[in-house]
């Protein structure tokens, strides 16, 4: 996406939606073959024999029946997976989502000259808000350029979910409300919610259909900042969004029952463009260490962000920025597009507004005040304590590896495969065993496609790791093993992107069994399924966030795991790695050191070979 074109007048943002192909149902025999291939690194010979027998029985028996039912289910749907994925991956989850599901990171970015500087918070926030609203208008007018793979258009539907979208807690399942409309479809909310010191404010970003200029937004934000600086903190109702889902759902119902005002306030937050948090934190950041800003974005103050909102723009006291987003309505590439767009705009004007300084006669922001009682205040206090307890257990580091980057790697290899195999080697070196790994593969070439699982821990990768760690293996043999691992990774990623992955297929078959009230097939209760990552048991949860200045982070999927996101620039590879402090097995700092060592060894191995 680096250097991508953002604006287009030739093509309309959503013009290809009706012509995108439906998501295919993979071939069952091929899915089972790939599944069996993926479990091999994690099973003994005897265990593999057992798992193979179970898989064969599934293929000829219950699996074949479920597959036939899945085909019937998919017949009249353009995306048979969409609803199941949304529910099983996100909306059915009962954990607190602000930490466990949301993704967050340091963006809009400061890789260039926009250094941390006290006293610049409001001025910079005004500029960022302005460009965020300009991006909203591009989507409204359908002038945001269509993403493509070669000439094939990608599904753009997730961009509809970036603005005016919110997750609503339910007692057993959450839901999503979305108020966005294109100009053709009709009116769309254009107000912004600003949170500051536990208080909530609102103002419209348009006057006479024109976006407020940065000086006008600056006036609005200065009013809020000064008011909150003089008066006591507010109750911080938004901390409730960091609570476990069922508990938050009940607290929300109680809040609604207290006073009709609360319904109005909730609705204004839910249908707002996005939330701007004026945060009192001042995270440190250097060109090679983004750890503090990454941590502040993912684990910061819950009283100034609405965890259910599709986008919280975090404006820190020293003029740096973060983002915190609900993952359920869209994937990270939407946020990367927005933040990279803002970054390029800010860079082009060197951080200083070039337009009119005049301020029109616009109404001042209005404070939205929840009616609360002792019970709600107690709920807020409990939510904050629960949140802080979890936060204190998260280790997050984000470093820039600057010895080399894409320019050097891509002369010989695909940069993403390079990083993934480096991670496999690092994990093997640290833990003495293969690392069961999830890498995101996009399926956006299909209607409403989101992601498929690509499993980078292949037998080929394991054999190469062993070769690298065995001093008796000669360099030419190591290289031969490496090239096999590279080829396998490339093959699996390509298949996943064209709808021939197997993880979502297995999920669909399990969902059919559940919906029909059938027993859970033995395949899903077998040790091979769990140990190879099935059911979300991936020790390494990874994603290439792209080739831009934007990076985010997530917490690990499992207690003894790592979250490992990365972006690749011409001269650097920037990593955001998370681990749970309470796990005696994992350490994000150590994994990063091992990854850096892997990168150096790999470049030496490849350069010597004159590939």
RODO-2510 file (C-alpha; in nm, 4 decimals, decimal comma):
residues 611
     n   res          X          Y          Z
     1     x     0,0000     0,0000     0,0000
     2     x     0,3038     0,2288     0,0153
     3     x     0,2713     0,5000    -0,2485
     4     x    -0,0893     0,4017    -0,3065
     5     x    -0,3229     0,6412    -0,4784
     6     x    -0,5904     0,7564    -0,2339
     7     x    -0,8222     0,9626    -0,4502
     8     x    -0,9894     0,8508    -0,7696
     9     x    -1,2395     1,0233    -0,9951
    10     x    -1,2369     0,7477    -1,2588
    11     x    -1,3577     0,4628    -1,0364
    12     x    -1,6034     0,4832    -0,7504
    13     x    -1,5122     0,3287    -0,4141
    14     x    -1,7953     0,0740    -0,4078
    15     x    -1,8530     0,0297    -0,7807
    16     x    -1,7234    -0,3282    -0,7981
    17     x    -1,9141    -0,4598    -0,4946
    18     x    -2,1890    -0,6172    -0,7061
    19     x    -1,9481    -0,7887    -0,9434
    20     x    -1,7102    -0,9411    -0,6854
    21     x    -1,7078    -1,3243    -0,6888
    22     x    -1,8720    -1,5085    -0,3975
    23     x    -1,6453    -1,6701    -0,1357
    24     x    -1,5873    -2,0292    -0,2568
    25     x    -1,6344    -2,3403    -0,0408
    26     x    -1,2980    -2,5238    -0,0522
    27     x    -1,2607    -2,8879    -0,1569
    28     x    -1,2993    -3,1130     0,1511
    29     x    -1,0355    -3,3668     0,0516
    30     x    -0,7822    -3,0882    -0,0100
    31     x    -0,8694    -2,9188     0,3207
    32     x    -0,8121    -3,2391     0,5180
    33     x    -0,4844    -3,3064     0,3357
    34     x    -0,3615    -2,9541     0,4188
    35     x    -0,4809    -2,9888     0,7778
    36     x    -0,2860    -3,3141     0,8238
    37     x     0,0206    -3,1491     0,6747
    38     x    -0,0107    -2,8611     0,9238
    39     x    -0,0268    -3,0838     1,2362
    40     x     0,2960    -3,2754     1,1609
    41     x     0,5403    -3,0383     1,3366
    42     x     0,3515    -3,0763     1,6675
    43     x     0,2816    -3,4509     1,6981
    44     x     0,4825    -3,7641     1,7727
    45     x     0,4735    -4,0458     1,5168
    46     x     0,2045    -4,2308     1,7179
    47     x    -0,0052    -3,9167     1,7717
    48     x     0,0116    -3,8366     1,4018
    49     x    -0,1127    -4,1862     1,3166
    50     x    -0,4116    -4,1398     1,5502
    51     x    -0,4913    -3,7921     1,4109
    52     x    -0,4618    -3,9252     1,0542
    53     x    -0,7118    -4,2045     1,1272
    54     x    -0,9544    -3,9555     1,2861
    55     x    -0,9225    -3,7230     0,9848
    56     x    -0,9822    -4,0106     0,7392
    57     x    -1,2949    -4,1190     0,9270
    58     x    -1,4160    -3,7583     0,9245
    59     x    -1,3524    -3,7275     0,5511
    60     x    -1,5576    -4,0340     0,4590
    61     x    -1,8258    -3,9951     0,7275
    62     x    -1,9485    -3,6984     0,9287
    63     x    -1,7229    -3,4511     0,7453
    64     x    -1,8699    -3,5445     0,4058
    65     x    -2,2253    -3,4973     0,5429
    66     x    -2,1408    -3,1592     0,6985
    67     x    -1,9648    -3,0526     0,3786
    68     x    -2,2782    -3,1308     0,1745
    69     x    -2,4857    -2,9255     0,4208
    70     x    -2,2315    -2,6417     0,3971
    71     x    -2,2691    -2,6406     0,0181
    72     x    -2,6481    -2,6120     0,0544
    73     x    -2,6043    -2,3319     0,3098
    74     x    -2,3629    -2,1469     0,0794
    75     x    -2,5758    -2,1842    -0,2348
    76     x    -2,7730    -1,8618    -0,1976
    77     x    -2,5076    -1,6614    -0,0068
    78     x    -2,2348    -1,4449    -0,1560
    79     x    -2,0256    -1,5034     0,1555
    80     x    -2,1154    -1,8186     0,3508
    81     x    -1,8620    -1,7380     0,6236
    82     x    -1,9407    -1,3738     0,6996
    83     x    -2,1982    -1,4071     0,9769
    84     x    -2,0316    -1,7088     1,1414
    85     x    -1,6931    -1,5387     1,1463
    86     x    -1,8297    -1,2155     1,2918
    87     x    -2,0107    -1,4019     1,5678
    88     x    -1,7562    -1,6707     1,6554
    89     x    -1,4451    -1,4525     1,6282
    90     x    -1,5909    -1,1369     1,7815
    91     x    -1,9497    -1,0899     1,8936
    92     x    -1,9879    -1,4089     2,1008
    93     x    -1,6668    -1,3326     2,2910
    94     x    -1,7454    -1,2504     2,6554
    95     x    -1,4003    -1,1285     2,7581
    96     x    -1,3297    -0,7564     2,7986
    97     x    -1,2677    -0,6558     2,4371
    98     x    -1,0826    -0,3264     2,4810
    99     x    -0,7699    -0,5238     2,5700
   100     x    -0,8335    -0,8708     2,4348
   101     x    -0,9846    -0,7958     2,0927
   102     x    -0,9144    -0,4320     2,0001
   103     x    -0,6048    -0,3483     1,8027
   104     x    -0,4091    -0,0328     1,8699
   105     x    -0,0908     0,1434     1,7746
   106     x     0,1093     0,4579     1,7257
   107     x    -0,0624     0,6367     1,4402
   108     x    -0,1036     0,8886     1,2691
   109     x     0,2689     0,8666     1,2682
   110     x     0,5863     1,0474     1,3607
   111     x     0,8491     0,8601     1,1649
   112     x     0,9424     1,1928     1,0053
   113     x     0,9806     1,5338     1,1742
   114     x     0,6723     1,5450     1,4007
   115     x     0,8670     1,5003     1,7246
   116     x     0,7003     1,4763     2,0683
   117     x     0,6643     1,8281     2,2067
   118     x     0,4646     1,9425     2,5106
   119     x     0,2046     2,2086     2,4374
   120     x     0,1303     2,0896     2,0835
   121     x    -0,1538     1,8485     2,1667
   122     x    -0,4510     2,0617     2,0619
   123     x    -0,2880     2,2193     1,7577
   124     x    -0,1834     1,8815     1,6154
   125     x    -0,5113     1,7147     1,7109
   126     x    -0,6986     1,9818     1,5124
   127     x    -0,4962     1,8946     1,2020
   128     x    -0,5439     1,5190     1,2484
   129     x    -0,9204     1,5560     1,3040
   130     x    -0,9452     1,7678     0,9890
   131     x    -0,7753     1,5065     0,7675
   132     x    -0,9719     1,2245     0,9311
   133     x    -1,2936     1,4018     0,8299
   134     x    -1,1563     1,4654     0,4784
   135     x    -1,0997     1,0883     0,4490
   136     x    -1,4609     1,0289     0,5649
   137     x    -1,5745     1,2636     0,2901
   138     x    -1,3706     1,0730     0,0284
   139     x    -1,5627     0,7581     0,1232
   140     x    -1,8951     0,9466     0,1363
   141     x    -1,8358     1,0760    -0,2178
   142     x    -1,6993     0,7351    -0,3273
   143     x    -1,3710     0,8971    -0,4302
   144     x    -1,1465     0,6728    -0,2214
   145     x    -0,9472     0,4648    -0,4714
   146     x    -1,0378     0,0951    -0,4911
   147     x    -0,7721    -0,1376    -0,3478
   148     x    -0,6560    -0,3996    -0,5974
   149     x    -0,4353    -0,7009    -0,6423
   150     x    -0,2979    -0,6448    -0,9911
   151     x    -0,6103    -0,5634    -1,1909
   152     x    -0,8481    -0,7518    -0,9573
   153     x    -1,0520    -0,5184    -0,7328
   154     x    -1,0718    -0,5875    -0,3605
   155     x    -1,3871    -0,5708    -0,1512
   156     x    -1,4136    -0,2195    -0,0021
   157     x    -1,7104    -0,2822     0,2268
   158     x    -1,5043    -0,2594     0,5467
   159     x    -1,4434     0,1112     0,4771
   160     x    -1,8151     0,1680     0,5418
   161     x    -1,7504     0,0507     0,8987
   162     x    -1,4714     0,2946     0,9831
   163     x    -1,6993     0,5865     1,0730
   164     x    -2,0317     0,6156     1,2602
   165     x    -1,9984     0,2570     1,3842
   166     x    -2,0163     0,1059     1,7317
   167     x    -2,0347    -0,2306     1,8988
   168     x    -2,3252    -0,2710     2,1426
   169     x    -2,2823    -0,5133     2,4346
   170     x    -2,5384    -0,7915     2,4722
   171     x    -2,5781    -1,0420     2,7560
   172     x    -2,4863    -1,3400     2,5359
   173     x    -2,3885    -1,1834     2,2032
   174     x    -2,2931    -0,8284     2,1025
   175     x    -2,4190    -0,6481     1,7921
   176     x    -2,2837    -0,3744     1,5651
   177     x    -2,4647    -0,0550     1,4691
   178     x    -2,3503     0,1388     1,1634
   179     x    -2,4949     0,4755     1,0585
   180     x    -2,2609     0,5497     0,7685
   181     x    -2,4139     0,6329     0,4299
   182     x    -2,2612     0,7508     0,1031
   183     x    -2,3922     1,0808    -0,0342
   184     x    -2,6065     0,8867    -0,2824
   185     x    -2,7635     0,6822    -0,0030
   186     x    -2,8532     0,9789     0,2133
   187     x    -2,7510     1,1790     0,5203
   188     x    -2,4793     1,0602     0,7564
   189     x    -2,3928     1,1782     1,1101
   190     x    -2,1030     1,4260     1,1077
   191     x    -2,0523     1,5015     1,4775
   192     x    -1,7358     1,4226     1,6699
   193     x    -1,7166     1,2951     2,0273
   194     x    -1,4275     1,4316     2,2345
   195     x    -1,3353     1,2702     2,5658
   196     x    -1,1184     1,4503     2,8185
   197     x    -1,0559     1,3818     3,1885
   198     x    -1,3564     1,1518     3,2284
   199     x    -1,5932     1,3926     3,0497
   200     x    -1,7675     1,3726     2,7110
   201     x    -1,8222     1,6544     2,4587
   202     x    -1,9748     1,6799     2,1137
   203     x    -1,9548     1,9199     1,8215
   204     x    -2,0353     1,9021     1,4522
   205     x    -1,7417     1,8807     1,2110
   206     x    -1,9388     2,0448     0,9303
   207     x    -2,0847     2,3933     0,8973
   208     x    -2,3004     2,4561     0,5885
   209     x    -2,1783     2,1177     0,4541
   210     x    -1,8150     2,2373     0,4730
   211     x    -1,5586     2,0702     0,6987
   212     x    -1,4411     2,2893     0,9874
   213     x    -1,0865     2,4105     0,9199
   214     x    -0,8006     2,3172     1,1578
   215     x    -0,8088     2,6664     1,3202
   216     x    -1,1843     2,6178     1,3850
   217     x    -1,1326     2,2673     1,5234
   218     x    -0,8451     2,4096     1,7339
   219     x    -1,0887     2,6627     1,8822
   220     x    -1,3333     2,3817     1,9727
   221     x    -1,0656     2,1583     2,1267
   222     x    -0,9071     2,4481     2,3176
   223     x    -1,2459     2,5231     2,4752
   224     x    -1,2761     2,1585     2,5914
   225     x    -0,9156     2,1314     2,7102
   226     x    -0,9328     2,4542     2,9115
   227     x    -1,2693     2,3706     3,0666
   228     x    -1,1455     2,0264     3,1765
   229     x    -0,8246     2,1795     3,3120
   230     x    -1,0183     2,4154     3,5436
   231     x    -1,2929     2,1836     3,6678
   232     x    -1,3047     1,8446     3,8447
   233     x    -1,2754     1,5207     3,6465
   234     x    -1,5937     1,3593     3,5180
   235     x    -1,7221     1,0149     3,6223
   236     x    -1,5434     0,8354     3,3333
   237     x    -1,8456     0,6320     3,2240
   238     x    -1,6527     0,5071     2,9211
   239     x    -1,4435     0,2858     3,1523
   240     x    -1,7465     0,0539     3,1518
   241     x    -1,6599    -0,0361     2,7895
   242     x    -1,3424    -0,2036     2,9233
   243     x    -1,5476    -0,4469     3,1331
   244     x    -1,6371    -0,8090     3,0508
   245     x    -1,9133    -0,8002     2,7873
   246     x    -2,2052    -0,9464     2,9840
   247     x    -2,1269    -0,7272     3,2829
   248     x    -2,1081    -0,4171     3,0609
   249     x    -2,4357    -0,5134     2,8903
   250     x    -2,6123    -0,5269     3,2281
   251     x    -2,4537    -0,1987     3,3438
   252     x    -2,5620    -0,0363     3,0174
   253     x    -2,9237    -0,1546     3,0611
   254     x    -2,9194    -0,0131     3,4133
   255     x    -2,7735     0,3162     3,2851
   256     x    -3,0548     0,3393     3,0279
   257     x    -3,3184     0,2676     3,2952
   258     x    -3,1858     0,5495     3,5181
   259     x    -3,2784     0,8392     3,2907
   260     x    -3,3847     0,8998     2,9272
   261     x    -3,0920     1,1460     2,8952
   262     x    -2,8535     0,8500     2,9058
   263     x    -3,0117     0,6978     2,5940
   264     x    -2,9535     1,0239     2,4045
   265     x    -2,5915     1,0419     2,5176
   266     x    -2,5259     0,6767     2,4283
   267     x    -2,6767     0,7232     2,0840
   268     x    -2,4694     1,0351     2,0155
   269     x    -2,1538     0,8401     2,1018
   270     x    -2,2590     0,5342     1,9008
   271     x    -2,3430     0,7189     1,5798
   272     x    -2,0619     0,9782     1,5981
   273     x    -1,7965     0,9861     1,3259
   274     x    -1,5328     0,8671     1,5734
   275     x    -1,4011     0,9459     1,9215
   276     x    -1,1134     1,1828     1,9890
   277     x    -0,9398     1,1224     2,3226
   278     x    -0,7506     1,4143     2,4716
   279     x    -0,5234     1,2018     2,6899
   280     x    -0,3006     1,3450     2,9637
   281     x    -0,0317     1,0803     2,9021
   282     x     0,3017     1,1802     2,7431
   283     x     0,4575     0,8610     2,6078
   284     x     0,8271     0,8614     2,5188
   285     x     0,9174     0,7673     2,1648
   286     x     1,2430     0,7545     1,9714
   287     x     1,3157     0,6665     1,6075
   288     x     1,3997     0,3090     1,7128
   289     x     1,1820     0,2527     2,0191
   290     x     0,8046     0,2929     1,9924
   291     x     0,7279     0,0763     2,2977
   292     x     0,5775     0,3411     2,5274
   293     x     0,3485     0,4888     2,2649
   294     x     0,2383     0,1408     2,1593
   295     x     0,1600     0,0490     2,5207
   296     x    -0,0228     0,3800     2,5802
   297     x    -0,2400     0,3116     2,2745
   298     x    -0,3301    -0,0470     2,3635
   299     x    -0,3451    -0,0242     2,7433
   300     x    -0,4047     0,3471     2,8198
   301     x    -0,6644     0,5341     3,0235
   302     x    -1,0091     0,3683     2,9826
   303     x    -1,1988     0,6789     3,0995
   304     x    -1,1135     0,8743     2,7818
   305     x    -1,1838     0,6143     2,5146
   306     x    -1,4994     0,4314     2,4162
   307     x    -1,3728     0,0754     2,3718
   308     x    -1,6691    -0,0268     2,1536
   309     x    -1,6174     0,2495     1,8990
   310     x    -1,4803     0,1542     1,5604
   311     x    -1,2160     0,4260     1,5966
   312     x    -1,0692     0,6100     1,8941
   313     x    -0,8117     0,8683     1,7837
   314     x    -0,5781     0,9146     2,0801
   315     x    -0,4143     1,2545     2,1161
   316     x    -0,1464     1,2464     2,3852
   317     x    -0,0288     1,5459     2,5895
   318     x     0,3086     1,5707     2,4126
   319     x     0,1628     1,5921     2,0615
   320     x     0,2049     1,2228     1,9743
   321     x    -0,0844     1,0066     1,8574
   322     x    -0,2282     0,6607     1,8882
   323     x    -0,5285     0,4686     1,7635
   324     x    -0,7488     0,2160     1,9405
   325     x    -1,0088     0,0293     1,7346
   326     x    -1,2779    -0,2317     1,7849
   327     x    -1,1692    -0,5219     1,5633
   328     x    -1,5153    -0,6641     1,4946
   329     x    -1,6359    -0,4342     1,2104
   330     x    -1,3099    -0,4227     1,0123
   331     x    -0,9505    -0,5411     0,9858
   332     x    -0,6327    -0,3415     1,0393
   333     x    -0,5798    -0,2487     0,6727
   334     x    -0,8693     0,0017     0,6963
   335     x    -0,7015     0,1852     0,9838
   336     x    -0,3613     0,1609     0,8120
   337     x    -0,5117     0,3321     0,5037
   338     x    -0,6605     0,6150     0,7089
   339     x    -0,3519     0,6736     0,9218
   340     x    -0,1126     0,6562     0,6275
   341     x    -0,3317     0,9051     0,4412
   342     x    -0,3181     1,1466     0,7385
   343     x     0,0556     1,0913     0,7740
   344     x     0,1201     1,1820     0,4095
   345     x    -0,1046     1,4910     0,4293
   346     x     0,0638     1,6179     0,7468
   347     x     0,4033     1,5548     0,5910
   348     x     0,3118     1,7433     0,2721
   349     x     0,2328     2,0611     0,4703
   350     x     0,5171     2,0056     0,7213
   351     x     0,2702     1,9968     1,0071
   352     x     0,1467     2,3545     0,9573
   353     x    -0,1964     2,4497     0,8234
   354     x    -0,1557     2,6472     0,5003
   355     x    -0,5183     2,7617     0,4571
   356     x    -0,7401     3,0335     0,6013
   357     x    -0,7004     3,1249     0,9691
   358     x    -1,0461     3,2845     0,9860
   359     x    -1,2936     3,1328     1,2303
   360     x    -1,6604     3,1325     1,1393
   361     x    -1,9382     3,1815     1,3899
   362     x    -1,9877     2,8227     1,5042
   363     x    -2,1502     2,6943     1,8226
   364     x    -1,9151     2,5873     2,1016
   365     x    -1,8917     2,2157     2,1925
   366     x    -2,1676     2,0819     2,4143
   367     x    -2,0942     1,8623     2,7145
   368     x    -2,2833     1,5332     2,7268
   369     x    -2,3576     1,4468     3,0873
   370     x    -2,4625     1,0972     3,1939
   371     x    -2,7055     1,0726     3,4840
   372     x    -2,5303     0,8367     3,7271
   373     x    -2,5940     0,6992     4,0766
   374     x    -2,3867     0,5175     4,3393
   375     x    -2,4317     0,1806     4,1651
   376     x    -2,2980     0,3086     3,8315
   377     x    -2,0064     0,4852     4,0024
   378     x    -1,9231     0,1579     4,1767
   379     x    -1,9462    -0,0300     3,8435
   380     x    -1,7057     0,2254     3,6906
   381     x    -1,4617     0,1781     3,9782
   382     x    -1,4760    -0,2019     3,9412
   383     x    -1,4244    -0,1767     3,5655
   384     x    -1,1153     0,0419     3,6161
   385     x    -0,9702    -0,2020     3,8704
   386     x    -1,0348    -0,5028     3,6471
   387     x    -0,8769    -0,3165     3,3527
   388     x    -0,5678    -0,2115     3,5483
   389     x    -0,5171    -0,5667     3,6720
   390     x    -0,5125    -0,6963     3,3142
   391     x    -0,3019    -0,4069     3,1864
   392     x    -0,0336    -0,4698     3,4486
   393     x     0,0112    -0,8199     3,3058
   394     x     0,0799    -0,7100     2,9468
   395     x     0,4348    -0,6676     2,8193
   396     x     0,4597    -0,4675     2,4956
   397     x     0,7733    -0,3749     2,3050
   398     x     0,7961    -0,2050     1,9680
   399     x     1,1395    -0,1636     1,8111
   400     x     1,2775    -0,0711     1,4731
   401     x     1,5332    -0,3154     1,3362
   402     x     1,7418    -0,0779     1,1228
   403     x     2,0308    -0,2913     0,9914
   404     x     1,8360    -0,3333     0,6659
   405     x     1,4823    -0,3498     0,5291
   406     x     1,2790    -0,4189     0,2182
   407     x     1,5335    -0,2742    -0,0279
   408     x     1,7913    -0,5378     0,0577
   409     x     1,5542    -0,8323     0,1123
   410     x     1,3403    -0,7980    -0,1982
   411     x     1,6403    -0,8299    -0,4310
   412     x     1,6297    -1,2001    -0,3470
   413     x     1,3188    -1,2855    -0,1429
   414     x     0,9647    -1,1813    -0,0516
   415     x     1,0058    -0,9541     0,2554
   416     x     0,7047    -1,1016     0,4390
   417     x     0,8291    -1,4610     0,4018
   418     x     1,1713    -1,3446     0,5213
   419     x     1,0227    -1,2026     0,8442
   420     x     0,7966    -1,5034     0,9057
   421     x     1,0788    -1,7551     0,8704
   422     x     1,3004    -1,5345     1,0882
   423     x     1,0299    -1,5505     1,3553
   424     x     1,0078    -1,9308     1,3258
   425     x     1,3849    -1,9590     1,3743
   426     x     1,3754    -1,7166     1,6695
   427     x     1,0961    -1,9087     1,8423
   428     x     1,2717    -2,2423     1,7861
   429     x     1,5971    -2,1011     1,9239
   430     x     1,4260    -1,9597     2,2362
   431     x     1,1829    -2,2394     2,3136
   432     x     1,3461    -2,5464     2,1607
   433     x     1,0353    -2,6447     1,9672
   434     x     0,8304    -2,5351     1,6632
   435     x     0,6050    -2,2291     1,7161
   436     x     0,2447    -2,2873     1,6098
   437     x     0,1690    -1,9723     1,4152
   438     x    -0,1212    -1,7761     1,2647
   439     x    -0,0522    -1,5293     0,9855
   440     x    -0,3307    -1,3192     0,8379
   441     x    -0,4070    -1,3814     0,4708
   442     x    -0,6556    -1,1478     0,3036
   443     x    -0,9555    -1,2849     0,1120
   444     x    -1,0741    -0,9417    -0,0029
   445     x    -1,0826    -1,0454    -0,3699
   446     x    -1,4180    -1,2094    -0,2754
   447     x    -1,7446    -1,0406    -0,1782
   448     x    -1,7201    -0,9245     0,1862
   449     x    -1,4001    -1,1291     0,2205
   450     x    -1,1938    -1,0642     0,5307
   451     x    -0,9236    -1,3100     0,6321
   452     x    -0,8058    -1,6696     0,6149
   453     x    -0,5468    -1,8338     0,8374
   454     x    -0,2110    -1,9056     0,6831
   455     x    -0,0001    -2,1403     0,9004
   456     x     0,3713    -2,0560     0,8591
   457     x     0,5031    -2,3352     1,0840
   458     x     0,5434    -2,5994     0,8121
   459     x     0,7583    -2,9133     0,8210
   460     x     0,9824    -2,7371     0,5672
   461     x     1,0274    -2,4415     0,8058
   462     x     1,1015    -2,6756     1,0989
   463     x     1,3636    -2,8718     0,9016
   464     x     1,5323    -2,5435     0,8080
   465     x     1,5288    -2,4199     1,1717
   466     x     1,6919    -2,7453     1,2843
   467     x     1,9520    -2,7069     1,0102
   468     x     2,0327    -2,3506     1,1166
   469     x     2,0804    -2,4558     1,4796
   470     x     2,2919    -2,7628     1,4005
   471     x     2,6588    -2,6639     1,3596
   472     x     2,7244    -2,9789     1,1528
   473     x     2,4861    -2,8771     0,8730
   474     x     2,6868    -2,7135     0,5898
   475     x     2,5830    -2,3702     0,4512
   476     x     2,4689    -2,5050     0,1139
   477     x     2,2364    -2,7564     0,2864
   478     x     2,0927    -2,4790     0,5063
   479     x     2,0223    -2,2728     0,1983
   480     x     1,8555    -2,5659     0,0242
   481     x     1,6287    -2,6228     0,3276
   482     x     1,5574    -2,2496     0,3430
   483     x     1,4477    -2,2296    -0,0205
   484     x     1,2093    -2,5250     0,0339
   485     x     1,0574    -2,3433     0,3338
   486     x     1,0233    -2,0225     0,1293
   487     x     0,8502    -2,2122    -0,1540
   488     x     0,6076    -2,3812     0,0851
   489     x     0,5183    -2,0521     0,2561
   490     x     0,4548    -1,8840    -0,0771
   491     x     0,2331    -2,1716    -0,1932
   492     x     0,0226    -2,1731     0,1268
   493     x    -0,0200    -1,7943     0,1311
   494     x    -0,1300    -1,7883    -0,2346
   495     x    -0,3837    -2,0661    -0,1732
   496     x    -0,5223    -1,8934     0,1372
   497     x    -0,5744    -1,5684    -0,0549
   498     x    -0,7678    -1,7375    -0,3368
   499     x    -1,0120    -1,9154    -0,1030
   500     x    -0,8270    -2,2462    -0,0761
   501     x    -0,7235    -2,2249     0,2896
   502     x    -0,8650    -2,4833     0,5308
   503     x    -0,9094    -2,3138     0,8708
   504     x    -1,2258    -2,1188     0,7847
   505     x    -1,3589    -2,4286     0,6033
   506     x    -1,3182    -2,6372     0,9213
   507     x    -1,4859    -2,3573     1,1196
   508     x    -1,7814    -2,3634     0,8772
   509     x    -1,8216    -2,7417     0,9137
   510     x    -1,8170    -2,7091     1,2941
   511     x    -2,0766    -2,4278     1,2800
   512     x    -2,3047    -2,6460     1,0657
   513     x    -2,2758    -2,9261     1,3246
   514     x    -2,3642    -2,6832     1,6058
   515     x    -2,6590    -2,5304     1,4209
   516     x    -2,8005    -2,8731     1,3367
   517     x    -2,7589    -2,9866     1,6977
   518     x    -2,5167    -3,2620     1,5897
   519     x    -2,2354    -3,3934     1,8106
   520     x    -1,8997    -3,2158     1,7779
   521     x    -1,6907    -3,4317     1,5423
   522     x    -1,3905    -3,6117     1,6905
   523     x    -1,1611    -3,4152     1,4593
   524     x    -1,2183    -3,1022     1,6735
   525     x    -1,1588    -3,2692     2,0113
   526     x    -0,8437    -3,4502     1,8986
   527     x    -0,5083    -3,3359     2,0422
   528     x    -0,3776    -3,2695     1,6896
   529     x    -0,6439    -3,0032     1,6314
   530     x    -0,5690    -2,7981     1,9428
   531     x    -0,1933    -2,8448     1,9382
   532     x    -0,1646    -2,7215     1,5798
   533     x    -0,3578    -2,3993     1,6562
   534     x    -0,7198    -2,5058     1,5976
   535     x    -0,9818    -2,3260     1,8072
   536     x    -0,7601    -2,0149     1,8273
   537     x    -0,4724    -2,1875     2,0048
   538     x    -0,1945    -2,0189     1,8110
   539     x     0,1144    -1,9423     2,0188
   540     x     0,2304    -1,6879     1,7602
   541     x    -0,0415    -1,4483     1,6438
   542     x     0,1114    -1,2515     1,3565
   543     x     0,0316    -1,0071     1,0804
   544     x     0,2184    -0,7984     0,8250
   545     x     0,0561    -0,4570     0,8633
   546     x     0,2066    -0,3398     0,5362
   547     x     0,4845    -0,1278     0,3891
   548     x     0,3802     0,2107     0,5329
   549     x     0,4660     0,4159     0,8435
   550     x     0,1736     0,2665     1,0383
   551     x     0,1932    -0,0162     1,2928
   552     x    -0,0385    -0,1629     1,5542
   553     x    -0,0381    -0,4290     1,8229
   554     x    -0,2626    -0,6941     1,9744
   555     x    -0,2349    -0,9104     2,2842
   556     x    -0,1408    -1,2795     2,2418
   557     x    -0,4162    -1,5309     2,1585
   558     x    -0,3073    -1,7685     2,4378
   559     x    -0,1467    -1,7242     2,7810
   560     x     0,1903    -1,8687     2,6732
   561     x     0,1891    -1,6902     2,3385
   562     x     0,3017    -1,3760     2,1612
   563     x     0,1311    -1,1088     1,9545
   564     x     0,3715    -1,0194     1,6720
   565     x     0,2786    -0,7446     1,4248
   566     x     0,5302    -0,5865     1,1897
   567     x     0,5674    -0,3335     0,9110
   568     x     0,8436    -0,3332     0,6524
   569     x     1,0071    -0,0177     0,5170
   570     x     1,2920     0,0156     0,2672
   571     x     1,5487     0,0620     0,5440
   572     x     1,3904    -0,1057     0,8485
   573     x     1,1582    -0,3695     0,9886
   574     x     0,9480    -0,2375     1,2782
   575     x     0,8055    -0,4959     1,5174
   576     x     0,5360    -0,4712     1,7859
   577     x     0,5512    -0,7732     2,0142
   578     x     0,3313    -0,8508     2,3161
   579     x     0,3388    -1,1224     2,5820
   580     x     0,1720    -1,1917     2,9174
   581     x     0,4077    -1,1185     3,2079
   582     x     0,2382    -1,3925     3,4126
   583     x     0,3582    -1,6579     3,1675
   584     x     0,6959    -1,7938     3,2813
   585     x     0,7588    -1,9157     2,9245
   586     x     0,7402    -1,5936     2,7258
   587     x     0,9343    -1,2687     2,7063
   588     x     0,8728    -1,0172     2,4270
   589     x     1,2200    -0,8557     2,4654
   590     x     1,3940    -1,1923     2,4294
   591     x     1,1864    -1,2875     2,1264
   592     x     1,2740    -0,9586     1,9561
   593     x     1,6472    -1,0147     2,0231
   594     x     1,6209    -1,3667     1,8805
   595     x     1,4347    -1,2348     1,5726
   596     x     1,7069    -0,9722     1,5125
   597     x     1,9720    -1,2440     1,5319
   598     x     1,7715    -1,4575     1,2860
   599     x     1,7500    -1,1682     1,0379
   600     x     2,1284    -1,1163     1,0472
   601     x     2,2024    -1,4874     1,0029
   602     x     1,9561    -1,5178     0,7165
   603     x     2,0989    -1,2242     0,5255
   604     x     2,4500    -1,3675     0,5657
   605     x     2,3304    -1,7094     0,4463
   606     x     2,1549    -1,5656     0,1406
   607     x     2,4290    -1,3138     0,0467
   608     x     2,6983    -1,5812     0,0478
   609     x     2,4914    -1,7906    -0,1900
   610     x     2,4621    -1,5186    -0,4585
   611     x     2,0906    -1,6067    -0,4962
***
